[in-house]
Amino acid sequence: MTATVRATALPSPGRPVLHPYGLPRPGRALVMGVVNVTPDSFSDGGLSFAPEAAVAHGLTLFAQGADIVDVGGESTRPGAARPPVEEELRRVLPVVRELAAAGGTVSVDTMRAEVAARALDAGAALVNDVSGGLADPAMLPLMARAGTPYVVMHWRGHAAGMQANAVYGDVVSEVADELRSRVAAALRAGMRPDCLVVDPGLGFAKTPEHNWELLGRLGEITALRCPVLVGASRKSFLGTLLADPATGQSRPAQSRDTATAAVSVLAAAQGAWCLRVHDVASTLDAVRVTARWGDDAATPGPVPPN
């Protein structure tokens, strides 16, 4: 098993490193910490809803080693309702502004071009759009003008009804094809190729089996030749896997960080550019180990004597 991972999953020594323009380059998979400025987040129950709490949490994530902190004001858990744009702006702008002023690299997690534009003006360096430009036709032209890195996630509809669209013949090939189409749309809109990142959208119009299939064949997503962001952190498919054997009750979200770190290792070994996580410390340790392991795998060992 070890030989297979080394031979097929780790980047070869001569393979160019895919990396979007203007973001940190630490020589390993990046770690993106999550700040949910929402009252109904599945992962923390609204603990960072107040702006002061959200800023404090973001600063803590940076102190723990996060390369990027992703600030979002709209819950995208299955079934969630959308807030008005004014409410989303009220939630995210002060947090983005304060975290950027502190010197950190900040991402804004939004599907709305107006929120993205205002967040970029407030200091965000990256726009993370879970709709891949499908929710707001103004998003791709905005990003082309901004010349800023942009995450294109695989998406099949808003949270309120997305799970009805979790129907695939071959989930990996269909997700790859749909991402390829969104990348082409972004390029037609005038975006720079070195600003594009793709995300397979784990949990978004996906069943647990779809998520596992995508993770097991992540190389087919990295083959799109864009940096790949993976967001598996604390998601329900991990809770289902780790359910209590006696009761069948899913593992609570806050108790899924060890499993998240395991996914981070395997995704980084398959060439993921960045892992979006709630617990930065465990995944940072995981990707540092993965990078060191990869260095050894890419370095030829001593030639045995004849």
C-alpha positions as CSV (number, residue, x, y, z in Angstrom):
1,M,0.0,0.0,0.0
2,T,2.8,2.4,0.9
3,A,4.5,1.8,-2.4
4,T,1.3,2.5,-4.3
5,V,0.8,5.9,-2.5
6,R,4.4,6.9,-3.2
7,A,4.2,5.9,-6.8
8,T,0.9,7.4,-7.8
9,A,-0.3,10.0,-5.4
10,L,2.6,12.2,-4.5
11,P,3.7,14.8,-7.1
12,S,6.7,13.7,-9.1
13,P,9.9,15.7,-8.7
14,G,9.5,17.4,-12.1
15,R,5.8,18.1,-11.9
16,P,5.1,21.9,-11.7
17,V,3.5,23.0,-8.5
18,L,0.1,24.5,-9.1
19,H,-0.4,27.6,-7.0
20,P,-2.7,30.6,-7.4
21,Y,-1.3,34.1,-7.8
22,G,-0.5,36.2,-4.7
23,L,-1.2,33.6,-1.9
24,P,1.2,32.1,0.7
25,R,3.6,29.4,-0.6
26,P,4.9,27.4,2.4
27,G,6.0,24.3,0.5
28,R,3.2,22.1,1.7
29,A,-0.6,22.0,1.4
30,L,-2.1,25.2,2.8
31,V,-4.4,25.2,5.8
32,M,-7.5,27.4,5.6
33,G,-9.2,28.1,8.9
34,V,-13.0,28.6,9.0
35,V,-14.8,31.5,10.7
36,N,-18.6,31.1,10.4
37,V,-20.3,34.4,11.2
38,T,-23.7,32.7,11.2
39,P,-26.2,31.8,14.0
40,D,-26.8,28.3,12.7
41,S,-23.5,26.8,11.7
42,F,-23.5,23.0,11.8
43,S,-20.0,22.9,13.2
44,D,-20.1,25.4,16.1
45,G,-23.7,26.4,16.7
46,G,-23.1,30.1,16.1
47,L,-20.2,30.6,18.6
48,S,-18.6,33.2,16.3
49,F,-21.8,35.0,15.3
50,A,-20.9,38.3,17.1
51,P,-18.3,40.3,15.1
52,E,-16.0,40.6,18.1
53,A,-16.1,36.8,18.7
54,A,-15.5,36.1,15.0
55,V,-12.5,38.4,14.9
56,A,-11.1,36.8,18.0
57,H,-11.6,33.4,16.6
58,G,-9.9,34.4,13.3
59,L,-6.9,35.8,15.2
60,T,-6.7,32.5,17.1
61,L,-6.6,30.5,13.9
62,F,-3.8,32.7,12.5
63,A,-1.9,32.2,15.8
64,Q,-2.3,28.5,15.4
65,G,-0.7,28.6,11.9
66,A,-3.6,29.1,9.5
67,D,-2.3,30.2,6.1
68,I,-5.7,31.7,5.2
69,V,-8.8,32.4,7.2
70,D,-12.1,32.0,5.4
71,V,-14.9,34.3,6.6
72,G,-18.5,33.4,5.7
73,G,-21.8,35.0,6.6
74,E,-24.2,32.5,4.9
75,S,-24.8,29.0,6.2
76,T,-24.7,26.4,3.5
77,R,-25.6,23.4,5.5
78,P,-28.4,21.3,3.8
79,G,-31.7,23.0,4.2
80,A,-30.4,26.4,5.3
81,A,-32.2,29.5,4.3
82,R,-30.3,32.4,2.7
83,P,-29.9,35.7,4.6
84,P,-30.6,39.0,2.9
85,V,-27.6,40.5,1.2
86,E,-27.6,43.4,3.7
87,E,-27.4,40.9,6.6
88,E,-24.5,39.0,5.0
89,L,-22.6,42.3,4.5
90,R,-23.3,43.2,8.1
91,R,-21.9,39.9,9.3
92,V,-18.7,39.6,7.2
93,L,-17.3,43.1,6.4
94,P,-16.2,44.1,9.9
95,V,-14.6,40.6,10.4
96,V,-12.8,40.7,7.0
97,R,-11.6,44.3,7.7
98,E,-10.2,43.6,11.1
99,L,-8.5,40.3,10.2
100,A,-6.9,41.8,7.0
101,A,-5.7,44.8,9.1
102,A,-4.0,42.4,11.4
103,G,-1.9,41.2,8.5
104,G,-3.5,37.9,7.8
105,T,-4.5,36.4,4.4
106,V,-8.3,36.5,4.4
107,S,-10.8,34.8,2.2
108,V,-14.5,35.6,1.9
109,D,-16.9,32.7,1.5
110,T,-19.8,34.2,-0.5
111,M,-21.9,33.5,-3.6
112,R,-22.8,37.2,-4.1
113,A,-20.8,39.5,-6.2
114,E,-21.8,42.5,-4.1
115,V,-20.5,40.9,-1.0
116,A,-17.3,39.7,-2.8
117,A,-16.6,43.2,-4.1
118,R,-17.1,44.9,-0.7
119,A,-15.0,42.2,1.0
120,L,-12.2,42.7,-1.5
121,D,-12.3,46.4,-0.8
122,A,-12.1,45.6,2.9
123,G,-8.9,43.6,2.4
124,A,-9.8,40.0,1.4
125,A,-7.3,38.3,-0.9
126,L,-9.4,35.4,-2.1
127,V,-13.1,34.8,-2.9
128,N,-14.4,31.3,-2.1
129,D,-17.7,30.9,-4.1
130,V,-19.4,27.6,-3.3
131,S,-21.6,28.1,-6.4
132,G,-18.7,28.5,-8.8
133,G,-20.3,31.6,-10.3
134,L,-23.7,30.0,-10.9
135,A,-25.6,31.8,-8.1
136,D,-24.8,35.3,-9.3
137,P,-24.1,36.1,-13.0
138,A,-22.1,39.2,-11.9
139,M,-19.5,37.2,-10.0
140,L,-17.3,36.0,-12.8
141,P,-17.0,39.5,-14.5
142,L,-16.2,40.9,-11.1
143,M,-13.5,38.4,-10.5
144,A,-12.0,39.0,-13.9
145,R,-11.8,42.8,-13.2
146,A,-10.4,42.2,-9.7
147,G,-7.6,39.8,-10.8
148,T,-7.9,38.0,-7.5
149,P,-7.7,34.3,-6.7
150,Y,-11.2,32.7,-6.9
151,V,-12.4,29.3,-5.8
152,V,-14.8,27.5,-8.1
153,M,-16.7,24.9,-6.2
154,H,-18.9,22.1,-7.7
155,W,-22.5,23.1,-7.1
156,R,-26.0,22.0,-8.0
157,G,-28.3,24.4,-6.3
158,H,-28.8,26.3,-3.0
159,A,-28.7,24.6,0.3
160,A,-32.5,24.5,0.7
161,G,-32.9,21.9,-2.0
162,M,-29.5,20.8,-3.1
163,Q,-29.6,17.2,-1.8
164,A,-32.4,16.4,-4.3
165,N,-29.7,16.9,-7.0
166,A,-27.4,14.3,-5.5
167,V,-27.9,12.0,-8.5
168,Y,-24.9,10.8,-10.6
169,G,-23.9,7.9,-12.8
170,D,-20.2,8.3,-12.1
171,V,-19.9,11.1,-9.5
172,V,-16.2,11.8,-10.0
173,S,-16.3,12.1,-13.8
174,E,-19.4,14.2,-13.6
175,V,-18.0,16.5,-11.0
176,A,-14.8,16.9,-13.0
177,D,-16.7,17.7,-16.2
178,E,-18.9,20.2,-14.4
179,L,-15.9,21.9,-12.8
180,R,-14.2,21.9,-16.2
181,S,-17.2,23.8,-17.6
182,R,-17.1,26.4,-14.8
183,V,-13.3,26.9,-15.3
184,A,-14.0,27.5,-19.0
185,A,-16.7,30.0,-18.1
186,A,-14.4,31.9,-15.8
187,L,-11.7,32.0,-18.5
188,R,-14.2,33.3,-21.1
189,A,-15.2,36.0,-18.6
190,G,-11.6,37.1,-18.6
191,M,-10.2,35.6,-15.4
192,R,-6.5,34.8,-15.2
193,P,-5.7,31.1,-15.3
194,D,-3.3,31.4,-12.4
195,C,-6.2,32.8,-10.2
196,L,-8.5,29.8,-10.4
197,V,-8.9,27.1,-7.7
198,V,-11.4,24.2,-7.9
199,D,-13.2,22.5,-5.1
200,P,-15.2,19.2,-5.6
201,G,-17.8,20.4,-3.1
202,L,-17.9,17.5,-0.6
203,G,-21.4,17.4,1.0
204,F,-23.0,19.8,-1.6
205,A,-25.5,17.7,-3.5
206,K,-23.5,14.6,-2.5
207,T,-24.3,11.5,-0.4
208,P,-21.7,10.1,2.0
209,E,-20.8,7.5,-0.7
210,H,-20.3,10.3,-3.3
211,N,-17.9,12.1,-0.9
212,W,-15.8,9.0,-0.3
213,E,-15.6,8.3,-4.0
214,L,-14.4,11.8,-4.7
215,L,-11.8,11.6,-2.0
216,G,-10.6,8.2,-3.2
217,R,-10.2,9.5,-6.8
218,L,-9.1,13.0,-6.0
219,G,-6.4,12.6,-8.6
220,E,-9.1,13.0,-11.3
221,I,-9.9,16.4,-9.9
222,T,-6.2,17.5,-9.6
223,A,-5.9,16.4,-13.2
224,L,-7.9,19.5,-14.2
225,R,-4.6,21.4,-13.7
226,C,-6.0,23.9,-11.2
227,P,-5.1,24.0,-7.5
228,V,-7.6,21.9,-5.5
229,L,-9.3,23.0,-2.3
230,V,-10.8,20.2,-0.2
231,G,-13.4,21.0,2.5
232,A,-14.2,17.8,4.4
233,S,-13.9,19.3,7.9
234,R,-16.4,18.0,10.5
235,K,-18.9,17.1,7.7
236,S,-21.7,14.7,8.4
237,F,-20.3,11.8,6.3
238,L,-17.4,11.6,8.8
239,G,-20.0,11.6,11.7
240,T,-21.8,8.8,9.9
241,L,-18.7,6.7,9.5
242,L,-17.8,7.2,13.2
243,A,-21.3,6.6,14.6
244,D,-21.6,5.1,18.0
245,P,-21.7,1.3,17.4
246,A,-24.2,0.8,20.3
247,T,-26.7,3.5,19.4
248,G,-26.0,4.3,15.8
249,Q,-25.9,8.0,16.7
250,S,-23.6,10.1,14.5
251,R,-20.4,11.4,16.0
252,P,-20.9,15.1,17.0
253,A,-19.4,17.7,14.7
254,Q,-16.9,19.0,17.3
255,S,-15.6,15.4,17.8
256,R,-14.6,14.8,14.1
257,D,-11.3,16.7,14.0
258,T,-9.1,13.6,14.2
259,A,-11.0,12.1,11.3
260,T,-10.7,15.5,9.5
261,A,-6.9,15.4,9.9
262,A,-6.8,11.9,8.5
263,V,-8.7,13.1,5.4
264,S,-6.2,16.1,5.2
265,V,-3.3,13.7,5.1
266,L,-4.7,11.6,2.3
267,A,-5.9,14.6,0.3
268,A,-2.6,16.4,0.6
269,A,-0.8,13.1,-0.5
270,Q,-3.0,13.2,-3.7
271,G,-2.0,16.7,-4.5
272,A,-4.6,19.0,-2.8
273,W,-3.4,22.6,-2.7
274,C,-5.4,23.6,0.4
275,L,-7.5,22.0,3.2
276,R,-10.4,24.1,4.6
277,V,-10.8,23.1,8.3
278,H,-12.2,24.1,11.6
279,D,-9.3,22.8,13.8
280,V,-6.1,24.3,12.3
281,A,-3.6,22.8,14.6
282,S,-4.3,19.1,13.9
283,T,-4.4,19.5,10.1
284,L,-1.3,21.7,10.1
285,D,0.6,18.9,11.8
286,A,-0.9,16.4,9.4
287,V,0.1,18.3,6.2
288,R,3.6,19.0,7.6
289,V,4.1,15.3,8.1
290,T,2.7,14.6,4.6
291,A,5.0,17.1,3.0
292,R,8.1,15.6,4.8
293,W,7.0,12.1,3.8
294,G,6.6,13.3,0.2
295,D,10.1,14.8,0.2
296,D,11.5,11.4,1.1
297,A,9.4,9.7,-1.5
298,A,10.6,12.0,-4.2
299,T,14.3,11.6,-3.3
300,P,16.0,8.5,-4.7
301,G,17.5,6.3,-2.1
302,P,21.0,4.9,-2.2
303,V,21.9,2.6,-5.0
304,P,22.6,-0.9,-3.6
305,P,26.0,-2.3,-4.5
306,N,26.1,-4.9,-7.3
